[in-house]
Amino acid sequence: MPRIWKFGDSVNTDDILPGKFAPFMAGEDVFQTFAFHYIRPEFAAQVQPGDVLIGGRNWGLGSSREYAPQALKKLQVGGIVAPSFARIHYRNLLNLGIPAFEFDLTGLLEDGDEVSLDVPTGVLTYAGGTVQLPPPPEFLREALAEGSILAFFKKHGRFPGEPA
């Protein structure tokens, strides 16, 4: 069952994937193994597909480097929930098909809590009950169903939400 990985406020893209481990430095096949290398060194070896990251305010601030969310995508993170996101990083997450929910769960869940996240409805279930996160809008549910906005575009020749 997916678990929670809890982080604090202002986790920046260099915290997510330090620049010295960028794909062109570490290699396209291994760069994801350095995710959170300095702030959670156990993360890349222990994260499981579907695990959910809980962040504090201003998740993903800093540069717009796309390889930070690419590392999370390669590790099959199931979603990120934070009270606020840096806008460019938020868009990079969605472009790559990583569900991102703006909601504050920092006082409710802890590291290792088992959860289930139903992305289309935004329902997160944990041992103590359920939380209704703001569900993704229809256009984003369409994109996530295809894996990402880019995958949707490649398959349909248009962006989600545009007329067919």
Secondary structure, 3 states (H helix, E strand, C coil): CCEEEECCCCCEHHHHCCHHHCHHHHCCCCHHHHCCCCCCCCHHHHCCCCCEEECCCCECECCCCCHHHHHHHHCCCCEEEECCECHHHHHHHHHHCCCEEECCCCCCCCCCCEEEEECCCCEEEECCEEEECCCCCHHHHHHHHHCCHHHHHHHHCCCCCCCC
